[in-house]
Amino acid sequence: MTQQLLTGARVYRHHADTDQPAVADVLLDDGMISAIAAPGTLGAPAAVTINLAGHLLIPGFINAHYHSHDLLAKGSFESLPLEQWGLIAGPMGNHRSLAEIRVRTLLGAVEALRNGVTTVQDFSSFLPFSDEVVDTILNAYQEAGLRVIYSITVRDRSQLATILGAERLVPPALRRIIGETADEPLAQLAFIEAQIARIGSRDDMIIWALGPSAPQRCSPTLLKGVAGLAKTLGLPVYTHVYESRGQKLHAAETLQAYGGSAITYMAAMGLLGPHVNLAHGVWPDADEIRRLADSGTGVVLNMLSNLRLRNGVAPIAAYRDAGVRLALGSDNCSCSDTVNLFQVMKLYCLLGGIMNPATPPPAAAEALRLATLGGAHSAGRAGTLGAIEPGHRADLVALDLSDPAFRPLNSVARQLVFAETNRAVRHVWVNGRQVVRDGAAALVDEARLLDELAELMPAISRDLDRLRADAASISGLTADLQREAWAGPLPYNRYLTPK
């Protein structure tokens, strides 16, 4: 790979001045950052020089929780309860054509890159399992030039068995809509292990991970299998925990052998520790938060989807006070409608600032660390991703400082978090390869991609209409389930209500 010398930009480094970063030259070599020095001091006569005067260079964002399977349902809903939304969004991953899977993955990848996201954790949901689907997804990420932390969702308990009150309240005639099927656990893990061996890492552009859907959706057999495979192959683990109030109450009801705690259940299965990451984490109690901190288990905060699906606000202040390792995610495109970590960083600071008046609010530079280094830590890549430092992968974003978000330039960190939206993103490199140039995808023909999307959307719209009709047909039942989740007793609250 040709050496590249990026000159003239202010270079954002986490340990340096985050308000007025210094101008520096950055040398890229073989996909890595090889040197950073004062302007004009790097001797690299063979390098291609790229003039970034008037720009800010930041480490690429790492979106630590995202699902590509429902991207084509973006903008399809107003706010819905989690369980009702899932009846529509979940099936959008299953029994789809390879053409649709390629387009939806590629659209999400291009959107991520144009938002300055250089690595995304795709919690990939699809059925049936097949080599062809995995190849289609990973080849789409390769086509766009986006690094992916890739996990295939596994579960072996039915949806009906994992929603508070569903087995009691849902009549037999409607159980099909909720979901009654359950898969065999060990065959799923064998499939994933075979994919890892077959495909490999593609120069670390694929970071393999394991994705048990959620503790309530997985038997002890499956969770122990995940823990064993993670240990054998040295893989990070991502899972959903306590996304909703109903899930906390469901744990109290069904996990009495583990003290009514999903965290205790996971610990007993060998699934707490520095390699484990819990998406959402809205409803843990104080003892569970302390256990996460003590074990080094991480939480990936997804404030956009938590608000959109009416699940409450995660205990950000309690996590910060306890020292829980944190990262940030955007979650599904059909319940956050974006792959944009600028929005997520802003919410982290704002919501984190109103949780506890005795706790100092998060600073903008902290949000930037979580959106970069936090995601790197979640994948076990803290020494190679998430920072502009020699020896790190060259995953970089150049923003135009003439954009109104940066006029006047008082604080790069604060204006990135509170003023920027993505409009100033001009150029992006992943692994030293330029993948966004002048604000557009450099490797993907976006006009052709939109033509392919237009051909697919009529059939997809019909499927969405059918799924919405199914969900609407049991809206009274889902309202009953939601009322049960809100009414059950808990000694703490994650809603903006007085009780």
TORPALO-478400 format. One record per residue (C-alpha): x, y, z; residue in one letter. Coordinates in Angstrom, 3 decimals. Layout:
N
KEKE        xx        yy        zz  aa
KEKE         X         Y         Z   a
...
***
This chain:
499
KEKE        xx        yy        zz  aa
KEKE     0.000     0.000     0.000   m
KEKE     1.318     3.438    -0.972   t
KEKE     2.435     5.698     1.857   q
KEKE     0.187     8.726     2.433   q
KEKE     1.188    11.926     4.187   l
KEKE    -1.784    13.843     5.595   l
KEKE    -0.733    17.454     6.128   t
KEKE    -2.231    20.672     7.427   g
KEKE    -5.045    19.319     9.625   a
KEKE    -5.619    19.826    13.312   r
KEKE    -5.109    16.336    14.738   v
KEKE    -7.369    15.263    17.604   y
KEKE    -5.512    13.155    20.183   r
KEKE    -7.298    12.027    23.320   h
KEKE    -4.414    12.855    25.666   h
KEKE    -3.659    16.293    24.190   a
KEKE    -5.513    19.602    23.837   d
KEKE    -9.095    18.631    22.969   t
KEKE   -10.254    22.231    22.547   d
KEKE    -7.579    23.512    20.168   q
KEKE    -5.747    20.461    18.740   p
KEKE    -2.399    21.248    17.160   a
KEKE    -1.762    21.060    13.436   v
KEKE     0.405    18.015    12.649   a
KEKE     1.453    15.728     9.827   d
KEKE     0.315    12.100     9.931   v
KEKE     2.089     9.401     7.939   l
KEKE     0.123     6.331     6.893   l
KEKE     1.953     3.187     5.860   d
KEKE     0.503    -0.239     5.066   d
KEKE    -2.831     0.581     6.675   g
KEKE    -1.260     1.854     9.888   m
KEKE    -0.395     5.221    11.399   i
KEKE     3.401     5.110    11.347   s
KEKE     4.299     8.606    12.572   a
KEKE     2.843    11.912    13.801   i
KEKE     5.015    15.020    13.877   a
KEKE     5.097    18.789    13.554   a
KEKE     4.321    20.097    10.061   p
KEKE     7.127    19.595     7.563   g
KEKE     9.299    17.404     9.795   t
KEKE     8.453    13.946     8.481   l
KEKE    10.817    12.795     5.762   g
KEKE     8.666    10.670     3.479   a
KEKE     9.617    11.486    -0.118   p
KEKE     7.775     8.463    -1.539   a
KEKE     4.475     9.288     0.164   a
KEKE     1.454    10.674    -1.633   v
KEKE     0.774    14.029     0.054   t
KEKE    -2.848    14.933     0.851   i
KEKE    -3.373    18.536     1.913   n
KEKE    -5.963    18.784     4.689   l
KEKE    -5.461    22.431     5.599   a
KEKE    -8.625    23.801     7.200   g
KEKE    -9.692    20.338     8.353   h
KEKE    -9.877    18.461    11.626   l
KEKE    -8.598    14.890    11.712   l
KEKE   -10.245    12.612    14.291   i
KEKE   -10.163     8.863    14.942   p
KEKE   -12.996     7.029    13.223   g
KEKE   -16.041     6.316    15.352   f
KEKE   -16.785     2.757    16.465   i
KEKE   -20.504     2.012    16.604   n
KEKE   -20.559    -0.715    19.249   a
KEKE   -24.182    -1.826    18.747   h
KEKE   -26.012    -1.920    15.426   y
KEKE   -28.252    -4.269    13.461   h
KEKE   -28.183    -4.214     9.667   s
KEKE   -31.114    -6.568     9.116   h
KEKE   -33.937    -4.003     9.338   d
KEKE   -32.303    -1.014     7.661   l
KEKE   -34.921    -1.005     4.919   l
KEKE   -37.616    -0.411     7.555   a
KEKE   -36.092     2.966     8.447   k
KEKE   -38.787     5.595     9.029   g
KEKE   -41.569     3.008     9.195   s
KEKE   -42.735     3.642    12.774   f
KEKE   -43.681     6.212    15.310   e
KEKE   -42.615     5.339    18.859   s
KEKE   -43.775     1.851    19.807   l
KEKE   -43.263    -0.424    22.803   p
KEKE   -40.298    -2.735    22.292   l
KEKE   -42.359    -5.922    22.074   e
KEKE   -44.741    -4.549    19.427   q
KEKE   -41.916    -3.064    17.357   w
KEKE   -40.044    -6.384    17.489   g
KEKE   -42.948    -8.187    15.809   l
KEKE   -42.185    -6.144    12.687   i
KEKE   -38.455    -5.443    12.809   a
KEKE   -37.349    -8.947    13.820   g
KEKE   -38.858   -10.850    10.866   p
KEKE   -37.294    -8.361     8.430   m
KEKE   -34.049   -10.285     8.878   g
KEKE   -35.401   -13.687     7.914   n
KEKE   -35.970   -15.486     4.604   h
KEKE   -34.802   -12.552     2.489   r
KEKE   -33.183   -12.647    -0.935   s
KEKE   -29.422   -12.308    -1.269   l
KEKE   -29.967    -9.208    -3.411   a
KEKE   -31.923    -7.548    -0.600   e
KEKE   -29.371    -8.593     2.034   i
KEKE   -26.547    -7.113    -0.038   r
KEKE   -28.353    -3.812    -0.639   v
KEKE   -29.443    -3.304     2.953   r
KEKE   -25.953    -4.102     4.299   t
KEKE   -24.280    -1.851     1.746   l
KEKE   -26.678     1.038     2.402   l
KEKE   -25.963     0.839     6.112   g
KEKE   -22.217     0.659     5.498   a
KEKE   -22.244     3.733     3.263   v
KEKE   -24.363     5.645     5.762   e
KEKE   -21.993     4.694     8.576   a
KEKE   -18.927     5.840     6.645   l
KEKE   -20.517     9.139     5.655   r
KEKE   -21.211     9.678     9.363   n
KEKE   -17.546     9.116    10.235   g
KEKE   -18.090     5.567    11.537   v
KEKE   -15.160     3.383    10.495   t
KEKE   -16.068     0.245    12.486   t
KEKE   -19.537    -1.094    13.196   v
KEKE   -20.606    -3.951    15.460   q
KEKE   -23.229    -5.720    13.374   d
KEKE   -25.359    -7.892    15.662   f
KEKE   -26.460    -9.830    12.615   s
KEKE   -29.908   -11.464    12.647   s
KEKE   -31.047   -13.777     9.869   f
KEKE   -32.666   -17.135     9.224   l
KEKE   -32.027   -19.658     7.896   p
KEKE   -28.296   -19.880     8.593   f
KEKE   -26.296   -20.311     5.383   s
KEKE   -22.814   -19.673     4.056   d
KEKE   -24.339   -17.608     1.248   e
KEKE   -25.979   -15.122     3.606   v
KEKE   -22.792   -14.666     5.647   v
KEKE   -20.751   -14.179     2.476   d
KEKE   -23.249   -11.643     1.130   t
KEKE   -23.127    -9.573     4.324   i
KEKE   -19.365    -9.636     4.763   l
KEKE   -18.695    -9.036     1.072   n
KEKE   -20.918    -5.949     1.230   a
KEKE   -18.871    -4.552     4.105   y
KEKE   -15.726    -5.310     2.123   q
KEKE   -17.180    -3.602    -0.948   e
KEKE   -17.847    -0.419     1.034   a
KEKE   -14.535    -0.580     2.910   g
KEKE   -16.085    -0.585     6.402   l
KEKE   -14.508    -2.555     9.264   r
KEKE   -17.052    -4.809    11.005   v
KEKE   -17.179    -6.478    14.412   i
KEKE   -19.393    -9.317    13.273   y
KEKE   -21.608   -11.503    15.443   s
KEKE   -24.379   -13.831    14.319   i
KEKE   -27.386   -13.836    16.647   t
KEKE   -28.068   -17.115    18.436   v
KEKE   -30.996   -18.061    20.660   r
KEKE   -32.819   -21.267    21.550   d
KEKE   -35.907   -20.044    23.383   r
KEKE   -39.041   -18.795    21.665   s
KEKE   -40.151   -15.189    21.723   q
KEKE   -43.326   -16.245    23.486   l
KEKE   -41.302   -17.655    26.388   a
KEKE   -39.252   -14.491    26.851   t
KEKE   -41.834   -11.691    27.131   i
KEKE   -43.275   -10.960    30.559   l
KEKE   -46.794   -12.421    30.814   g
KEKE   -46.937   -13.654    27.210   a
KEKE   -47.391   -17.366    27.919   e
KEKE   -50.218   -16.521    30.309   r
KEKE   -51.972   -13.789    28.304   l
KEKE   -51.530   -14.745    24.638   v
KEKE   -54.276   -17.104    23.405   p
KEKE   -53.216   -20.084    21.240   p
KEKE   -54.602   -18.550    18.062   a
KEKE   -52.251   -15.566    18.329   l
KEKE   -49.081   -17.278    19.482   r
KEKE   -47.823   -17.632    15.911   r
KEKE   -47.625   -13.845    15.613   i
KEKE   -45.569   -13.509    18.804   i
KEKE   -43.295   -16.413    17.845   g
KEKE   -43.276   -19.997    19.125   e
KEKE   -40.224   -21.481    17.428   t
KEKE   -36.996   -22.390    19.229   a
KEKE   -33.762   -23.575    17.623   d
KEKE   -31.243   -26.247    18.636   e
KEKE   -28.341   -24.563    20.469   p
KEKE   -25.162   -26.456    19.616   l
KEKE   -25.787   -26.558    15.862   a
KEKE   -25.903   -22.759    15.843   q
KEKE   -22.508   -22.521    17.541   l
KEKE   -21.034   -25.117    15.188   a
KEKE   -22.197   -23.031    12.232   f
KEKE   -20.523   -19.905    13.612   i
KEKE   -17.272   -21.702    14.368   e
KEKE   -17.239   -23.011    10.797   a
KEKE   -17.758   -19.489     9.403   q
KEKE   -14.854   -18.111    11.412   i
KEKE   -12.562   -20.871    10.169   a
KEKE   -13.776   -20.519     6.573   r
KEKE   -13.586   -16.722     6.221   i
KEKE   -10.923   -15.484     8.628   g
KEKE   -10.273   -11.856     9.493   s
KEKE    -9.467   -10.310     6.096   r
KEKE    -6.586    -8.234     7.475   d
KEKE    -8.571    -7.469    10.650   d
KEKE   -11.366    -5.874     8.629   m
KEKE   -13.572    -8.588    10.172   i
KEKE   -13.407    -8.864    13.954   i
KEKE   -15.403   -11.948    14.860   w
KEKE   -17.608   -11.837    17.948   a
KEKE   -20.366   -13.930    19.507   l
KEKE   -23.938   -12.680    19.849   g
KEKE   -26.279   -14.550    22.202   p
KEKE   -29.502   -12.620    21.695   s
KEKE   -30.220   -12.064    25.402   a
KEKE   -29.910   -14.192    28.545   p
KEKE   -33.657   -14.785    28.740   q
KEKE   -33.618   -16.048    25.136   r
KEKE   -30.793   -18.541    25.701   c
KEKE   -30.682   -21.790    27.650   s
KEKE   -27.790   -22.640    29.974   p
KEKE   -26.569   -25.052    27.293   t
KEKE   -26.324   -22.284    24.722   l
KEKE   -24.789   -19.693    27.055   l
KEKE   -22.171   -22.135    28.337   k
KEKE   -21.390   -23.007    24.742   g
KEKE   -20.937   -19.319    23.909   v
KEKE   -18.659   -18.851    26.925   a
KEKE   -16.563   -21.849    25.936   g
KEKE   -16.212   -20.782    22.315   l
KEKE   -15.336   -17.224    23.324   a
KEKE   -12.582   -18.540    25.578   k
KEKE   -11.233   -21.005    23.009   t
KEKE   -11.086   -18.485    20.154   l
KEKE   -10.481   -15.310    22.204   g
KEKE   -13.638   -13.594    20.984   l
KEKE   -15.608   -10.649    22.385   p
KEKE   -19.255   -11.273    23.289   v
KEKE   -22.169    -8.888    22.766   y
KEKE   -25.681    -9.469    24.093   t
KEKE   -28.852    -7.548    25.005   h
KEKE   -29.554    -7.170    28.721   v
KEKE   -32.323    -5.318    30.575   y
KEKE   -33.443    -3.266    27.615   e
KEKE   -36.934    -2.843    29.068   s
KEKE   -38.615    -2.789    32.457   r
KEKE   -40.488    -5.932    31.492   g
KEKE   -37.212    -7.768    30.959   q
KEKE   -36.090    -6.939    34.497   k
KEKE   -39.387    -8.220    35.886   l
KEKE   -39.187   -11.300    33.653   h
KEKE   -35.774   -12.112    35.146   a
KEKE   -37.155   -11.740    38.658   a
KEKE   -39.946   -14.162    37.765   e
KEKE   -38.048   -16.795    35.766   t
KEKE   -34.507   -16.734    37.175   l
KEKE   -35.276   -17.316    40.851   q
KEKE   -32.542   -19.963    40.974   a
KEKE   -30.143   -17.098    40.196   y
KEKE   -31.617   -14.571    42.604   g
KEKE   -33.966   -13.214    39.947   g
KEKE   -30.986   -11.579    38.218   s
KEKE   -29.941   -11.854    34.577   a
KEKE   -26.470   -10.703    35.646   i
KEKE   -26.134   -13.542    38.165   t
KEKE   -27.409   -15.976    35.522   y
KEKE   -24.768   -14.756    33.061   m
KEKE   -22.045   -15.018    35.703   a
KEKE   -23.039   -18.618    36.417   a
KEKE   -22.740   -19.358    32.695   m
KEKE   -19.235   -17.830    32.518   g
KEKE   -20.377   -14.720    30.677   l
KEKE   -19.161   -11.793    32.728   l
KEKE   -15.743   -10.247    32.223   g
KEKE   -13.704    -7.787    30.158   p
KEKE   -14.619    -9.512    26.886   h
KEKE   -18.398    -9.281    27.493   v
KEKE   -20.575    -6.318    26.477   n
KEKE   -24.213    -5.750    27.443   l
KEKE   -26.218    -3.670    24.999   a
KEKE   -28.705    -1.257    26.615   h
KEKE   -28.477    -2.039    30.334   g
KEKE   -31.369     0.287    31.185   v
KEKE   -32.789    -1.599    34.191   w
KEKE   -30.066    -3.186    36.380   p
KEKE   -30.185    -2.566    40.112   d
KEKE   -27.344    -1.118    42.171   a
KEKE   -25.879    -4.511    43.125   d
KEKE   -25.848    -5.608    39.487   e
KEKE   -24.129    -2.388    38.422   i
KEKE   -21.421    -2.990    41.017   r
KEKE   -20.995    -6.549    39.773   r
KEKE   -20.517    -5.307    36.210   l
KEKE   -17.872    -2.853    37.375   a
KEKE   -16.035    -5.414    39.506   d
KEKE   -15.940    -7.967    36.656   s
KEKE   -14.896    -5.513    33.949   g
KEKE   -18.044    -6.249    31.945   t
KEKE   -18.960    -3.446    29.552   g
KEKE   -22.243    -1.731    28.714   v
KEKE   -23.029    -0.332    25.279   v
KEKE   -25.455     2.565    25.689   l
KEKE   -28.125     3.080    23.018   n
KEKE   -30.069     6.132    24.145   m
KEKE   -31.743     6.792    20.779   l
KEKE   -33.532     3.450    20.603   s
KEKE   -34.256     3.362    24.355   n
KEKE   -36.152     6.641    24.039   l
KEKE   -37.816     5.688    20.760   r
KEKE   -39.108     2.368    22.148   l
KEKE   -40.180     3.933    25.464   r
KEKE   -37.802     1.823    27.553   n
KEKE   -36.501     4.584    29.806   g
KEKE   -33.045     6.073    30.355   v
KEKE   -30.045     3.964    31.346   a
KEKE   -28.446     4.831    34.726   p
KEKE   -25.532     6.705    33.161   i
KEKE   -24.468     8.460    36.367   a
KEKE   -24.494     5.198    38.331   a
KEKE   -22.408     3.500    35.649   y
KEKE   -19.899     6.338    35.645   r
KEKE   -19.723     6.476    39.452   d
KEKE   -19.119     2.709    39.634   a
KEKE   -16.505     2.722    36.888   g
KEKE   -18.382     0.478    34.468   v
KEKE   -16.685     0.277    31.063   r
KEKE   -18.899     2.055    28.508   l
KEKE   -19.269     2.310    24.748   a
KEKE   -21.901     3.848    22.459   l
KEKE   -24.212     2.420    19.802   g
KEKE   -26.989     3.470    17.448   s
KEKE   -28.960     0.168    17.465   d
KEKE   -31.480    -0.744    14.742   n
KEKE   -32.190     1.626    11.893   c
KEKE   -35.927     1.087    12.329   s
KEKE   -35.923     2.367    15.925   c
KEKE   -33.172     4.982    15.838   s
KEKE   -33.428     5.743    12.111   d
KEKE   -29.744     6.557    11.844   t
KEKE   -26.198     5.226    12.026   v
KEKE   -24.982     8.513    13.464   n
KEKE   -22.860     8.661    16.624   l
KEKE   -22.898    12.464    16.706   f
KEKE   -26.508    12.191    17.899   q
KEKE   -25.601     9.446    20.358   v
KEKE   -22.677    11.389    21.865   m
KEKE   -24.882    14.428    22.391   k
KEKE   -27.557    12.354    24.120   l
KEKE   -24.933    10.727    26.335   y
KEKE   -23.803    14.108    27.623   c
KEKE   -27.306    15.549    27.988   l
KEKE   -29.012    12.563    29.596   l
KEKE   -25.940    11.806    31.682   g
KEKE   -26.099    15.327    33.037   g
KEKE   -29.627    15.045    34.457   i
KEKE   -29.422    11.645    36.147   m
KEKE   -27.929    12.723    39.453   n
KEKE   -27.298    16.361    40.406   p
KEKE   -24.522    15.266    42.773   a
KEKE   -22.522    13.664    39.929   t
KEKE   -20.610    15.914    37.496   p
KEKE   -22.106    15.569    34.002   p
KEKE   -20.145    13.856    31.232   p
KEKE   -17.808    16.152    29.305   a
KEKE   -17.734    16.226    25.517   a
KEKE   -14.215    14.764    25.401   a
KEKE   -15.491    11.807    27.437   e
KEKE   -18.247    11.184    24.893   a
KEKE   -15.654    11.231    22.117   l
KEKE   -13.556     8.675    23.978   r
KEKE   -16.554     6.370    24.359   l
KEKE   -17.442     6.718    20.660   a
KEKE   -13.908     5.698    19.689   t
KEKE   -11.817     4.059    22.406   l
KEKE   -14.912     2.716    24.174   g
KEKE   -15.886     0.759    21.081   g
KEKE   -12.293    -0.403    20.613   a
KEKE   -12.199    -1.727    24.190   h
KEKE   -15.464    -3.586    23.611   s
KEKE   -13.855    -5.571    20.784   a
KEKE   -10.507    -6.131    22.489   g
KEKE    -8.777    -3.695    20.116   r
KEKE    -7.883    -0.830    22.466   a
KEKE    -4.241    -0.833    21.342   g
KEKE    -4.984    -0.635    17.622   t
KEKE    -8.311     1.166    17.103   l
KEKE    -9.970     4.309    18.412   g
KEKE    -7.063     6.780    18.531   a
KEKE    -4.677     8.680    16.275   i
KEKE    -1.409     7.264    17.537   e
KEKE     1.558     5.492    15.907   p
KEKE     0.896     1.770    15.707   g
KEKE    -2.880     2.192    15.423   h
KEKE    -4.865     1.292    12.348   r
KEKE    -5.339     4.244    10.009   a
KEKE    -9.091     4.663    10.605   d
KEKE    -9.480     8.415    10.252   l
KEKE   -12.093    11.079     9.558   v
KEKE   -11.407    14.560     8.164   a
KEKE   -13.998    17.255     8.895   l
KEKE   -14.204    20.650     7.209   d
KEKE   -13.670    23.347     9.839   l
KEKE   -15.328    25.962     7.636   s
KEKE   -18.684    24.320     8.381   d
KEKE   -20.980    26.537    10.521   p
KEKE   -20.765    23.988    13.346   a
KEKE   -17.154    25.084    13.909   f
KEKE   -17.487    28.865    13.478   r
KEKE   -16.059    30.269    15.671   p
KEKE   -13.756    27.472    16.779   l
KEKE   -13.859    27.617    20.581   n
KEKE   -13.653    23.912    21.431   s
KEKE   -13.237    21.080    18.958   v
KEKE   -14.541    18.483    21.445   a
KEKE   -17.621    20.438    22.482   r
KEKE   -18.493    21.499    18.952   q
KEKE   -18.100    17.955    17.628   l
KEKE   -20.518    16.686    20.270   v
KEKE   -23.002    19.552    20.602   f
KEKE   -22.930    21.326    17.210   a
KEKE   -21.839    18.890    14.516   e
KEKE   -24.369    16.521    12.956   t
KEKE   -22.237    14.831    10.218   n
KEKE   -22.435    17.661     7.693   r
KEKE   -18.722    18.479     7.961   a
KEKE   -17.472    14.929     7.280   v
KEKE   -15.477    15.212     4.047   r
KEKE   -12.980    12.330     3.891   h
KEKE   -12.712     8.951     5.620   v
KEKE    -9.966     6.332     5.668   w
KEKE   -10.321     2.764     6.928   v
KEKE    -7.171     0.682     7.232   n
KEKE    -5.375     3.430     5.316   g
KEKE    -7.735     3.213     2.336   r
KEKE    -9.808     6.265     1.452   q
KEKE   -13.443     5.171     1.489   v
KEKE   -15.153     8.593     1.574   v
KEKE   -13.937    11.405    -0.667   r
KEKE   -15.498    14.874    -0.722   d
KEKE   -18.454    13.645     1.329   g
KEKE   -19.408    10.695    -0.914   a
KEKE   -18.572     6.998    -0.899   a
KEKE   -15.321     6.435    -2.776   a
KEKE   -15.731     2.696    -3.430   l
KEKE   -19.483     2.365    -3.998   v
KEKE   -21.505     3.729    -6.906   d
KEKE   -24.263     5.282    -4.816   e
KEKE   -26.474     6.098    -7.810   a
KEKE   -26.440     2.489    -8.930   r
KEKE   -27.083     1.336    -5.369   l
KEKE   -30.172     3.544    -5.218   l
KEKE   -31.409     2.045    -8.489   d
KEKE   -31.044    -1.440    -6.987   e
KEKE   -32.899    -0.278    -3.884   l
KEKE   -35.750     1.128    -5.969   a
KEKE   -36.224    -2.260    -7.655   e
KEKE   -36.463    -4.022    -4.297   l
KEKE   -38.644    -1.616    -2.317   m
KEKE   -42.118    -2.458    -3.724   p
KEKE   -41.877    -6.050    -2.449   a
KEKE   -40.292    -4.919     0.827   i
KEKE   -43.068    -2.368     1.361   s
KEKE   -45.663    -5.100     0.901   r
KEKE   -43.900    -7.248     3.484   d
KEKE   -43.734    -4.328     5.923   l
KEKE   -47.450    -3.670     5.418   d
KEKE   -48.209    -7.320     6.213   r
KEKE   -46.054    -7.323     9.335   l
KEKE   -47.556    -4.030    10.526   r
KEKE   -51.036    -5.458    10.010   a
KEKE   -50.133    -8.531    12.077   d
KEKE   -48.761    -6.327    14.860   a
KEKE   -51.799    -4.037    14.731   a
KEKE   -54.132    -7.030    14.974   s
KEKE   -52.821    -7.755    18.475   i
KEKE   -52.243    -4.156    19.583   s
KEKE   -54.704    -4.619    22.454   g
KEKE   -52.768    -7.651    23.631   l
KEKE   -49.394    -5.905    23.373   t
KEKE   -50.876    -2.983    25.302   a
KEKE   -51.861    -5.434    28.054   d
KEKE   -48.320    -6.837    28.095   l
KEKE   -46.911    -3.322    28.286   q
KEKE   -49.222    -2.346    31.164   r
KEKE   -48.067    -5.438    33.042   e
KEKE   -44.438    -4.442    32.507   a
KEKE   -45.079    -0.913    33.771   w
KEKE   -47.173    -2.015    36.750   a
KEKE   -44.861    -4.594    38.301   g
KEKE   -43.062    -3.473    41.472   p
KEKE   -39.467    -2.216    41.312   l
KEKE   -37.813    -0.038    43.970   p
KEKE   -36.253     2.289    41.375   y
KEKE   -37.286     4.082    38.213   n
KEKE   -35.808     4.811    34.780   r
KEKE   -38.633     6.979    33.491   y
KEKE   -39.092    10.732    33.824   l
KEKE   -41.968    10.267    36.252   t
KEKE   -42.164    10.928    40.016   p
KEKE   -42.464     7.234    40.893   k
***
